[in-house]
Amino acid sequence: MAVLVLPLLSHSQTIKGKVRDEQSNVLVGANIYWRGTTIGTVTDHNGEFEIKSTDLQKSNKLLIVSYAGFKADTILVVNDFIEVTLKADGTLNEVVVKGLRPGTFVLEKSPFKVEVITQTELKKAACCDLAGCFDTQASVQPQTTNVITNSKELRLLGLSGVYNQVLIDGMPLIQGLTYTYGIGSIPGTLVDRIYVSKGTNSVLQGYESISGQVNVETKEPDKAEKILLNGYINNFQEKHLNVNYAFKKSKWSNLTAFHMVHPATKIDRDDDTFLDLPLLTRYMLQNKWKYGNDEDWGWSSRVSVRYLDEKRIGGQTFFDPSKDKGTTNAYGQVASIRQPEVWTKTSYRINDNHRYTLISSAFHQQQDSWFGTTHYKASQTNFYANVQYELNYGEESNLKAGGSFRHLNLKEDISFEKNELGRTFAGNYNRLENIPGVFVENTWNTLNDKITWFVGVRADHHNQFGWQVTPRTLIKYQFNKNSTLRASAGTGWRTVNLLVRTLIYWSVLVILYFRKVWILKRQ
């Protein structure tokens, strides 16, 4: 990596610059950050960037500039405008300073505090799925919601996961039935970055993000490893296999990913007759296409198709689903899930200041579960569409407006083979939601980006509850690179899936009942 020294002194609070390759082509999305800090940014569609700085004459900051396929440069900055030319990989003969992208950093120009978790951080721990991606940091707390089947949720600000919004590539794919096991179905080898923002924030993706938002960005076909083979086995002998294959041709690129989990052996180390880890079998296949680049003028598009087949078996070590399911011979829980899904994001950028975007997703999940003697069958169909218009006006202002539509059709059926505890909620339950909505939000920056003001509002019409208005605002004042003050206010709302949470509550009571019975038998 080369070290460049730029000779003019400056006391500017903002460093500006431009990044090109050796053919003078601008590099869009190049990474720029101060070495040894979490302060960073990326170049825009013109290859330009801005990054905060303080008193460079005294501190002699080192700026790392990197881009996939090019050798990174380390620049000793003593000027307030720099031009960087990156050389293609393999053309440099000498490396003077090696700079690595921090594992986590904070987006500098966002009005919200958005923590970015990169692959550098994810590789510090062998994470099998999305929940395991947070084992090495504390911004998000994975919490087990059902120890028998090892279902988990992601918590922000100490609140239950139902109060935050989990997005997959900006899509609301974790909701309703998918909330229970959805985050476990995303393999860690597919995750590129995770964006975590706490508290109420943007209204573009919906109204749910009360405690915060977790947006999981999966690997892009044009930037992913051409071939990836990954195997993992834990001390319970649960086996994971991941195979990714990517290729690129002209403006098109494709990523095909296969994920497989085979169950662990039956282990009961605390001798309570219950499995320490449920028996998990999972097969997932995903195919993701990409055309063009979001920041280029003209059309760009992404399309993803995924299929999931999963089965979880938990309970007592001698529980045999083929014989004991629905009986009192032994306690067990079985969850069988099948889910096809598809999503697409298509943009048309007219010029540097105007862009239109269409986002849509759909999935259908079928679930067949047993909680002891309780039989739970459910199917859910989801459809989501979002149309946005984005306008950059003035020097530092951004307006986004558009409309969205959500459709949810959830059908649930509960029956009891035996009813030892006198439960009364057997029957068929149907939930239909159609929610059209409109939204607008604006961000202003002033005083050389020291003050940022965000205002957003959306209005949604629920077919049962009528109009719901969700206003949000935030103001940020940046004293210096180490001190930022934020104040925010806003509302959020959600519809409750009470039945699933009731099942979890009753399953706990049934487990306690069975444990008492088996303790008495052993005595």
Backbone torsions as a table, in degrees:
resi	resn	phi	psi	omega
1	MET	NA	129.7	-177.3
2	ALA	-82.4	153.5	175.2
3	VAL	-115.7	120.9	178.2
4	LEU	-105.7	142.2	177.2
5	VAL	-119.9	120.9	-179.9
6	LEU	-102.6	129.3	-156.3
7	PRO	-87.7	-5.6	-175.2
8	LEU	-95.3	143.1	179.8
9	LEU	-87.9	147.5	179.7
10	SER	-153.7	149.1	175.4
11	HIS	-112.0	18.4	-177.7
12	SER	-63.3	147.5	177.6
13	GLN	-86.8	-10.0	-179.2
14	THR	-132.1	129.3	175.1
15	ILE	-100.0	130.3	177.4
16	LYS	-116.6	156.2	179.6
17	GLY	-173.2	-177.4	-178.7
18	LYS	-142.9	141.4	-177.4
19	VAL	-119.5	128.9	179.8
20	ARG	-131.5	169.5	169.6
21	ASP	-98.4	-174.4	-175.4
22	GLU	-70.3	-15.4	176.5
23	GLN	-97.3	13.4	178.8
24	SER	69.1	16.6	173.4
25	ASN	-80.5	135.6	179.6
26	VAL	-71.0	146.1	179.6
27	LEU	-105.0	111.6	-178.5
28	VAL	-88.5	129.7	178.6
29	GLY	84.6	15.8	175.7
30	ALA	-66.2	144.2	-178.5
31	ASN	-88.7	131.9	177.4
32	ILE	-131.7	128.2	177.3
33	TYR	-156.9	155.3	176.8
34	TRP	-76.7	128.3	-178.4
35	ARG	-61.2	132.9	178.0
36	GLY	83.0	7.0	178.8
37	THR	-128.1	176.0	174.4
38	THR	-105.5	16.5	-179.7
39	ILE	-91.5	118.8	-177.6
40	GLY	-152.4	171.6	177.2
41	THR	-157.3	-179.5	176.5
42	VAL	-133.6	156.3	178.9
43	THR	-74.2	149.3	-179.8
44	ASP	-87.0	-166.0	-175.8
45	HIS	-68.9	-12.5	175.0
46	ASN	-99.0	6.1	-176.7
47	GLY	76.0	12.5	-176.1
48	GLU	-100.7	157.5	179.9
49	PHE	-149.7	161.5	170.9
50	GLU	-135.5	139.1	179.5
51	ILE	-146.3	139.6	-177.5
52	LYS	-68.7	151.8	176.7
53	SER	-154.8	163.0	174.9
54	THR	-141.0	132.2	169.7
55	ASP	43.3	62.5	-177.0
56	LEU	-64.5	-26.2	-177.3
57	GLN	-62.3	-31.8	-178.1
58	LYS	-92.2	-37.1	-170.5
59	SER	-95.6	-16.2	179.0
60	ASN	47.9	64.9	-175.9
61	LYS	-67.4	143.5	174.3
62	LEU	-104.1	121.9	-178.5
63	LEU	-103.4	126.0	178.9
64	ILE	-96.6	127.1	177.4
65	VAL	-121.4	123.1	-177.1
66	SER	-141.7	155.9	179.0
67	TYR	-156.3	140.3	-177.5
68	ALA	-57.8	129.6	179.6
69	GLY	89.5	0.1	-179.3
70	PHE	-128.2	155.1	173.5
71	LYS	-74.3	132.6	179.8
72	ALA	-73.4	150.5	175.6
73	ASP	-113.8	143.1	171.2
74	THR	-110.2	123.0	-171.6
75	ILE	-118.2	125.9	172.9
76	LEU	-84.1	104.7	-169.2
77	VAL	-91.5	121.3	172.6
78	VAL	-132.4	24.1	179.0
79	ASN	-138.3	157.7	-177.1
80	ASP	-94.1	-0.4	172.1
81	PHE	-140.9	130.6	-178.2
82	ILE	-132.9	149.6	172.0
83	GLU	-119.8	128.3	-174.3
84	VAL	-118.8	132.8	174.3
85	THR	-115.2	116.0	179.6
86	LEU	-93.4	141.9	179.7
87	LYS	-100.8	146.8	-179.3
88	ALA	-62.6	152.1	179.4
89	ASP	-53.9	135.6	175.2
90	GLY	93.6	-3.9	-177.7
91	THR	-95.8	-10.4	179.5
92	LEU	-95.0	139.5	-177.9
93	ASN	-99.3	-15.6	-174.0
94	GLU	-137.1	137.5	176.6
95	VAL	-114.4	123.8	-177.5
96	VAL	-102.1	-48.0	-179.0
97	VAL	-130.0	134.9	177.8
98	LYS	-107.3	122.5	179.2
99	GLY	-115.4	134.4	179.2
100	LEU	-115.6	141.6	176.8
101	ARG	-64.0	131.2	178.4
102	PRO	-58.9	149.9	179.6
103	GLY	-65.7	-33.6	175.3
104	THR	-136.4	145.3	174.5
105	PHE	-153.0	168.2	-178.4
106	VAL	-107.3	131.1	176.9
107	LEU	-63.3	121.3	-171.6
108	GLU	-74.3	-41.3	-171.9
109	LYS	-90.0	-3.9	178.7
110	SER	-75.1	138.4	175.5
111	PRO	-65.6	-29.7	177.9
112	PHE	-88.4	157.3	173.7
113	LYS	-82.5	101.3	-177.8
114	VAL	-109.5	112.9	176.6
115	GLU	-88.9	130.7	-178.3
116	VAL	-108.6	122.7	177.2
117	ILE	-103.2	117.1	-174.7
118	THR	-98.8	176.8	178.3
119	GLN	-63.7	-27.4	176.7
120	THR	-57.5	-41.4	178.3
121	GLU	-75.4	-40.2	-177.2
122	LEU	-63.6	-30.3	-177.7
123	LYS	-77.2	-6.6	179.0
124	LYS	-71.9	-20.0	179.6
125	ALA	-135.7	147.9	179.2
126	ALA	-79.8	87.5	-177.0
127	CYS	-91.0	125.3	-178.5
128	CYS	-82.2	-34.6	-177.1
129	ASP	-143.6	-176.0	-175.1
130	LEU	-59.3	-40.2	-179.9
131	ALA	-60.7	-35.9	179.9
132	GLY	-74.0	-11.6	-179.8
133	CYS	-69.1	-12.9	-176.3
134	PHE	-106.0	15.0	-176.9
135	ASP	-68.1	-24.9	-174.2
136	THR	-101.9	5.5	178.2
137	GLN	-148.1	168.8	-168.7
138	ALA	-115.7	10.5	-178.0
139	SER	-70.3	-29.5	177.8
140	VAL	-128.2	138.4	-178.9
141	GLN	-111.6	107.4	172.6
142	PRO	-68.0	133.6	-177.0
143	GLN	-131.2	130.3	177.6
144	THR	-75.3	127.0	179.7
145	THR	-100.2	-21.8	177.2
146	ASN	-146.8	106.0	-174.4
147	VAL	-69.0	-23.0	-178.2
148	ILE	-69.1	-45.3	179.9
149	THR	-103.1	-0.7	177.9
150	ASN	61.2	38.9	173.3
151	SER	-77.8	146.6	-175.2
152	LYS	-136.1	159.5	172.9
153	GLU	-132.4	163.5	178.1
154	LEU	-106.0	123.6	-177.0
155	ARG	-107.2	141.0	174.6
156	LEU	-124.8	141.1	178.2
157	LEU	56.6	26.7	177.8
158	GLY	77.6	1.4	-177.9
159	LEU	-95.1	156.1	179.5
160	SER	-56.4	151.2	-177.7
161	GLY	-63.0	-17.2	179.5
162	VAL	-68.5	-15.4	-178.0
163	TYR	-93.7	-2.6	174.5
164	ASN	-113.5	172.3	-179.0
165	GLN	-117.5	125.1	176.8
166	VAL	-105.8	122.0	-179.8
167	LEU	-113.6	143.2	173.7
168	ILE	-112.5	111.1	-174.9
169	ASP	54.3	39.0	179.1
170	GLY	79.2	5.0	-177.3
171	MET	-105.0	136.9	177.7
172	PRO	-80.9	72.6	-176.3
173	LEU	-93.2	-8.4	-179.9
174	ILE	-107.2	90.9	178.9
175	GLN	-161.2	154.8	-178.4
176	GLY	64.7	-127.8	-179.5
177	LEU	-59.9	-36.4	-175.1
178	THR	-70.6	-12.7	180.0
179	TYR	-62.3	-38.0	-172.3
180	THR	-65.2	-47.2	-175.3
181	TYR	-121.9	4.5	-172.4
182	GLY	-61.5	-43.5	-176.0
183	ILE	-71.1	-20.4	177.2
184	GLY	-78.2	-13.3	-175.6
185	SER	-91.1	-1.5	179.0
186	ILE	-98.6	108.8	-178.7
187	PRO	-68.6	144.2	-179.3
188	GLY	-62.3	-27.2	-178.9
189	THR	-71.6	-11.1	177.4
190	LEU	-95.7	-11.8	-175.3
191	VAL	-82.1	128.3	176.8
192	ASP	-97.6	-53.6	178.2
193	ARG	-144.6	156.7	175.5
194	ILE	-128.8	126.6	179.1
195	TYR	-105.3	122.1	-177.0
196	VAL	-119.3	120.6	174.3
197	SER	-126.9	136.1	-175.3
198	LYS	-105.7	146.4	-177.5
199	GLY	83.2	178.5	178.7
200	THR	-66.9	142.4	-178.3
201	ASN	-145.8	-140.0	-172.8
202	SER	-55.3	147.0	178.0
203	VAL	-99.9	6.1	-175.0
204	LEU	-63.7	-43.7	-174.2
205	GLN	-92.3	0.1	177.6
206	GLY	140.4	-166.0	-169.7
207	TYR	-115.0	-0.6	-170.1
208	GLU	-82.3	-26.3	-168.2
209	SER	-69.0	81.3	-179.3
210	ILE	-83.3	-51.7	178.9
211	SER	-90.9	-12.5	178.7
212	GLY	152.1	-172.3	-176.6
213	GLN	-142.0	137.4	174.9
214	VAL	-120.0	113.6	179.6
215	ASN	-110.2	114.5	-178.0
216	VAL	-95.0	119.2	179.8
217	GLU	-101.2	114.2	179.3
218	THR	-80.7	168.1	-174.3
219	LYS	-64.2	140.1	177.1
220	GLU	-83.5	138.7	-178.1
221	PRO	-57.8	-34.6	-176.6
222	ASP	-81.3	-8.9	-178.6
223	LYS	-119.7	-7.3	-177.8
224	ALA	-75.0	162.1	175.4
225	GLU	-60.3	141.8	-179.8
226	LYS	-62.6	-44.4	176.0
227	ILE	-135.4	129.6	176.6
228	LEU	-130.5	126.3	173.7
229	LEU	-120.6	124.9	-176.1
230	ASN	-138.6	126.8	177.3
231	GLY	-126.2	149.0	-177.0
232	TYR	-150.8	138.4	174.2
233	ILE	-140.4	132.5	-178.7
234	ASN	-100.3	-177.3	-174.8
235	ASN	-75.7	-3.2	170.6
236	PHE	-94.9	2.3	-178.8
237	GLN	66.3	30.6	169.7
238	GLU	-81.0	129.6	-172.2
239	LYS	-108.5	133.3	177.4
240	HIS	-122.3	139.5	175.4
241	LEU	-135.7	130.9	178.3
242	ASN	-129.0	131.6	178.0
243	VAL	-131.8	121.0	177.0
244	ASN	-120.4	140.8	174.7
245	TYR	-136.7	128.9	-178.1
246	ALA	-129.8	147.8	173.6
247	PHE	-147.7	160.5	-179.0
248	LYS	-137.1	136.6	176.8
249	LYS	-143.2	113.0	-177.4
250	SER	57.8	-127.1	-178.8
251	LYS	-85.9	-6.3	-178.8
252	TRP	-96.3	144.0	173.1
253	SER	-146.3	156.5	-174.4
254	ASN	-144.0	143.4	174.9
255	LEU	-131.0	123.9	175.0
256	THR	-113.5	127.6	-176.5
257	ALA	-127.4	134.8	175.6
258	PHE	-122.0	132.2	-178.1
259	HIS	-130.9	131.9	-177.1
260	MET	-138.8	138.5	174.3
261	VAL	-129.6	130.3	174.1
262	HIS	-112.6	147.1	-167.8
263	PRO	-67.4	157.9	176.4
264	ALA	-77.8	172.9	171.9
265	THR	-81.5	160.4	-179.5
266	LYS	-76.4	115.5	-177.1
267	ILE	-131.0	133.4	176.8
268	ASP	-134.0	83.9	-174.2
269	ARG	-76.8	-26.6	-179.8
270	ASP	-93.4	4.6	171.9
271	ASP	56.6	43.7	176.3
272	ASP	-108.0	11.8	-179.1
273	THR	73.9	-1.8	-179.5
274	PHE	-105.1	143.9	177.9
275	LEU	-60.9	137.3	175.9
276	ASP	-74.9	-26.8	178.1
277	LEU	-140.3	128.9	-179.9
278	PRO	-65.1	160.5	178.9
279	LEU	-88.3	111.9	-173.7
280	LEU	-112.3	128.1	172.5
281	THR	-123.7	125.0	-176.6
282	ARG	-143.4	139.1	171.6
283	TYR	-130.7	128.8	179.1
284	MET	-136.8	134.8	177.1
285	LEU	-130.5	128.8	-179.7
286	GLN	-132.4	140.0	176.7
287	ASN	-128.9	120.7	-174.2
288	LYS	-124.3	127.4	179.5
289	TRP	-112.8	148.3	176.7
290	LYS	-138.5	137.5	176.3
291	TYR	-127.3	125.4	176.2
292	GLY	71.3	-162.6	-177.3
293	ASN	-135.9	137.3	-177.7
294	ASP	-56.0	-34.2	-172.8
295	GLU	-86.9	-9.8	178.0
296	ASP	-82.7	152.1	174.2
297	TRP	-65.9	148.4	179.3
298	GLY	97.1	-157.7	-173.5
299	TRP	-86.3	146.0	169.0
300	SER	-147.0	152.0	-175.5
301	SER	-155.9	151.8	171.2
302	ARG	-133.9	140.2	177.2
303	VAL	-137.0	134.1	179.4
304	SER	-132.9	136.1	174.9
305	VAL	-125.5	132.0	-177.1
306	ARG	-139.8	145.8	174.4
307	TYR	-132.2	135.5	-177.5
308	LEU	-126.8	133.3	173.9
309	ASP	-132.5	118.9	-171.9
310	GLU	-141.4	144.8	175.7
311	LYS	-140.4	131.1	178.8
312	ARG	-121.9	134.5	177.4
313	ILE	-129.0	122.5	178.5
314	GLY	-138.9	167.8	179.3
315	GLY	132.2	-148.2	-178.3
316	GLN	-75.0	151.7	-172.9
317	THR	-62.4	-28.7	-178.0
318	PHE	-96.7	10.8	177.2
319	PHE	-72.1	124.5	178.1
320	ASP	-116.5	109.4	-175.6
321	PRO	-56.1	-34.0	-177.4
322	SER	-67.4	-24.4	-177.5
323	LYS	-116.5	-33.3	-169.7
324	ASP	-101.8	-7.0	-178.1
325	LYS	-62.8	122.9	179.6
326	GLY	84.3	4.1	179.9
327	THR	-113.2	176.8	174.9
328	THR	-104.4	13.9	177.4
329	ASN	-62.6	-39.8	177.1
330	ALA	-157.3	150.7	-178.6
331	TYR	-89.9	134.7	176.9
332	GLY	-154.9	158.9	174.1
333	GLN	-125.8	135.8	-179.9
334	VAL	-130.7	130.7	176.9
335	ALA	-129.6	119.1	177.7
336	SER	-114.3	127.9	-173.4
337	ILE	-131.0	136.9	171.0
338	ARG	-133.3	131.9	-175.1
339	GLN	-150.0	110.6	166.0
340	PRO	-90.9	146.4	178.3
341	GLU	-149.3	155.2	177.4
342	VAL	-147.2	142.9	173.6
343	TRP	-145.6	158.1	179.8
344	THR	-147.3	147.6	175.7
345	LYS	-136.5	117.3	-177.5
346	THR	-124.9	130.6	-178.6
347	SER	-124.9	149.8	170.7
348	TYR	-131.0	112.6	179.4
349	ARG	-97.1	117.2	-179.4
350	ILE	-72.8	-47.6	177.3
351	ASN	-157.6	-162.8	-176.8
352	ASP	-64.2	-21.5	-170.7
353	ASN	-109.8	-13.4	-174.0
354	HIS	-128.7	133.2	177.8
355	ARG	-149.9	140.6	174.0
356	TYR	-114.5	141.0	-178.1
357	THR	-137.9	135.5	173.6
358	LEU	-117.9	124.0	178.7
359	ILE	-120.1	134.4	177.0
360	SER	-149.7	151.0	178.7
361	SER	-152.1	154.7	177.0
362	ALA	-152.9	143.9	173.5
363	PHE	-152.2	159.2	176.7
364	HIS	-135.3	123.7	179.2
365	GLN	-117.7	135.6	171.6
366	GLN	-116.1	130.3	-178.3
367	GLN	-130.5	132.4	177.2
368	ASP	-128.2	111.2	-171.9
369	SER	-131.4	151.3	172.0
370	TRP	-123.8	129.6	172.9
371	PHE	-116.5	86.2	-173.6
372	GLY	68.0	-117.4	179.0
373	THR	-95.6	7.3	179.3
374	THR	-96.7	126.0	179.2
375	HIS	-104.1	123.9	-178.2
376	TYR	-123.7	118.3	176.3
377	LYS	-121.0	136.7	-177.3
378	ALA	-150.2	152.6	172.0
379	SER	-140.1	142.4	-178.4
380	GLN	-138.5	132.9	174.3
381	THR	-117.3	127.3	-179.5
382	ASN	-122.7	140.7	171.4
383	PHE	-138.2	137.9	-178.7
384	TYR	-139.9	136.2	176.3
385	ALA	-139.2	143.1	-177.0
386	ASN	-145.6	124.6	177.1
387	VAL	-115.1	126.4	-176.4
388	GLN	-126.7	146.4	169.3
389	TYR	-120.7	130.9	-178.4
390	GLU	-119.9	132.0	-179.6
391	LEU	-129.3	122.7	169.8
392	ASN	-97.2	119.5	-178.3
393	TYR	-132.7	155.5	-173.2
394	GLY	65.2	-158.4	179.3
395	GLU	-92.9	-31.8	-171.3
396	GLU	-137.3	31.5	-177.3
397	SER	-122.3	146.3	-176.7
398	ASN	-141.1	128.6	179.9
399	LEU	-118.9	133.7	174.6
400	LYS	-131.1	135.0	-179.4
401	ALA	-148.8	156.1	179.4
402	GLY	170.3	-163.1	-179.9
403	GLY	-140.0	160.3	-179.1
404	SER	-142.9	163.0	176.3
405	PHE	-145.5	134.6	177.5
406	ARG	-125.0	138.6	174.9
407	HIS	-130.4	129.2	177.1
408	LEU	-134.5	126.9	177.2
409	ASN	-128.0	104.8	-175.3
410	LEU	-116.2	125.0	177.7
411	LYS	-121.1	125.9	-176.5
412	GLU	-127.6	142.0	178.7
413	ASP	-133.6	126.7	-179.0
414	ILE	-123.8	133.0	175.3
415	SER	-141.5	157.8	-178.6
416	PHE	-120.4	121.9	173.1
417	GLU	-70.2	-38.4	172.3
418	LYS	-140.1	151.7	-173.8
419	ASN	-131.9	70.1	-175.7
420	GLU	-65.1	-28.7	-173.7
421	LEU	-103.5	9.1	175.3
422	GLY	67.9	39.3	-179.5
423	ARG	-73.0	145.7	-171.3
424	THR	-122.8	14.7	-173.7
425	PHE	-108.1	25.3	174.7
426	ALA	-68.2	150.4	178.2
427	GLY	142.4	-174.0	178.6
428	ASN	-103.1	136.1	-179.6
429	TYR	-129.3	127.5	179.1
430	ASN	-119.9	138.0	179.3
431	ARG	-133.9	119.7	-179.5
432	LEU	-122.8	124.3	178.7
433	GLU	-127.4	129.7	170.4
434	ASN	-127.2	116.8	-171.1
435	ILE	-131.3	92.9	169.5
436	PRO	-80.6	151.0	-179.0
437	GLY	-156.0	160.6	174.8
438	VAL	-128.7	153.6	-177.4
439	PHE	-150.2	157.4	173.4
440	VAL	-153.3	141.3	175.1
441	GLU	-148.2	149.8	-177.5
442	ASN	-138.8	142.5	177.7
443	THR	-123.9	127.2	176.1
444	TRP	-114.2	139.4	173.1
445	ASN	-122.2	137.2	-179.7
446	THR	-147.1	171.7	-179.0
447	LEU	53.0	51.5	178.3
448	ASN	56.2	43.4	178.2
449	ASP	69.6	13.1	176.6
450	LYS	-71.7	-36.0	-179.6
451	ILE	-115.0	128.1	175.5
452	THR	-126.5	130.4	-179.8
453	TRP	-124.5	126.3	179.5
454	PHE	-117.2	134.8	174.9
455	VAL	-135.1	130.0	178.1
456	GLY	-144.7	150.2	177.0
457	VAL	-151.7	143.9	173.5
458	ARG	-137.2	150.4	177.3
459	ALA	-126.7	124.5	-177.9
460	ASP	-123.4	142.0	178.5
461	HIS	-110.3	109.7	178.2
462	HIS	-86.8	136.0	-175.9
463	ASN	-64.3	-16.7	177.6
464	GLN	-107.8	-37.5	-171.2
465	PHE	-106.9	3.0	175.8
466	GLY	76.0	-156.0	-176.2
467	TRP	-73.9	135.2	175.3
468	GLN	-129.0	122.8	-179.1
469	VAL	-104.0	132.5	-177.6
470	THR	-123.2	95.9	176.5
471	PRO	-93.9	146.6	177.7
472	ARG	-148.1	144.6	176.4
473	THR	-148.3	153.2	179.9
474	LEU	-150.6	141.3	173.3
475	ILE	-127.9	136.5	-178.0
476	LYS	-125.3	133.8	173.6
477	TYR	-125.0	123.4	-178.3
478	GLN	-103.7	108.4	179.3
479	PHE	-69.3	-48.4	177.4
480	ASN	-158.0	-172.3	-174.6
481	LYS	-67.2	-17.6	-178.4
482	ASN	-106.7	-7.3	-173.7
483	SER	-133.0	120.4	178.9
484	THR	-136.8	135.9	177.6
485	LEU	-111.9	127.9	177.5
486	ARG	-126.0	142.1	173.4
487	ALA	-136.1	132.8	-177.0
488	SER	-138.7	156.4	175.9
489	ALA	-148.8	148.3	179.6
490	GLY	170.7	177.0	179.6
491	THR	-126.1	166.3	175.2
492	GLY	-156.9	160.2	179.4
493	TRP	-152.3	164.5	179.8
494	ARG	-155.4	158.0	172.1
495	THR	-96.7	143.6	-170.0
496	VAL	-97.3	133.5	171.2
497	ASN	-98.1	80.6	-170.0
498	LEU	-68.7	-30.8	-172.7
499	LEU	-64.7	-43.9	-179.3
500	VAL	-62.7	-42.4	179.8
501	ARG	-67.5	-33.1	176.1
502	THR	-65.4	-39.5	178.3
503	LEU	-61.6	-42.5	179.2
504	ILE	-62.3	-41.9	179.1
505	TYR	-61.5	-47.3	-179.1
506	TRP	-68.2	-33.5	179.3
507	SER	-64.1	-34.3	176.7
508	VAL	-64.2	-43.5	178.6
509	LEU	-62.9	-40.4	179.8
510	VAL	-66.0	-39.3	177.6
511	ILE	-60.1	-45.4	178.8
512	LEU	-61.7	-38.5	178.5
513	TYR	-63.9	-47.2	-179.4
514	PHE	-65.3	-39.6	179.9
515	ARG	-62.7	-39.9	178.5
516	LYS	-63.2	-42.9	179.8
517	VAL	-62.1	-44.7	-176.3
518	TRP	-73.1	-30.6	175.0
519	ILE	-65.3	-42.2	178.4
520	LEU	-64.7	-38.6	178.5
521	LYS	-64.1	-39.4	-177.2
522	ARG	-72.2	-23.1	178.0
523	GLN	-79.7	NA	NA
